């Protein structure tokens, strides 16, 4: 399993399934589970795309607020299913001139895992992976994770 550090509120929007791509200037061959780590930095200018319907936009705005309180921790896991090298993936979150990391099957952790972030795609420590496994197992037992 790999992890990626992303500024808030983008990390929370990804973990909660609102944001289906992560825009990067670089690519990766990695496909599979990707832990979403919320970095310490916040993008205070983050915008909700106008293409979202009002109900979904309102829910996304609530996720933005939750995200500002969750920094320096792993907030969820997604599947990295593709990287669109052409930069033209059909998503309201697509940024031109970037590669879109296409994400699926998000699970937002109800109890984020404290962890220091790292640059690039990184390997979580054994301790971090054990904590993630405990959170996912507990969520599955309580019906909170798919």
Order of alpha helices (4+ residues) and beta strands (2+ residues): beta-alpha-beta-beta-alpha-beta-beta-beta-alpha
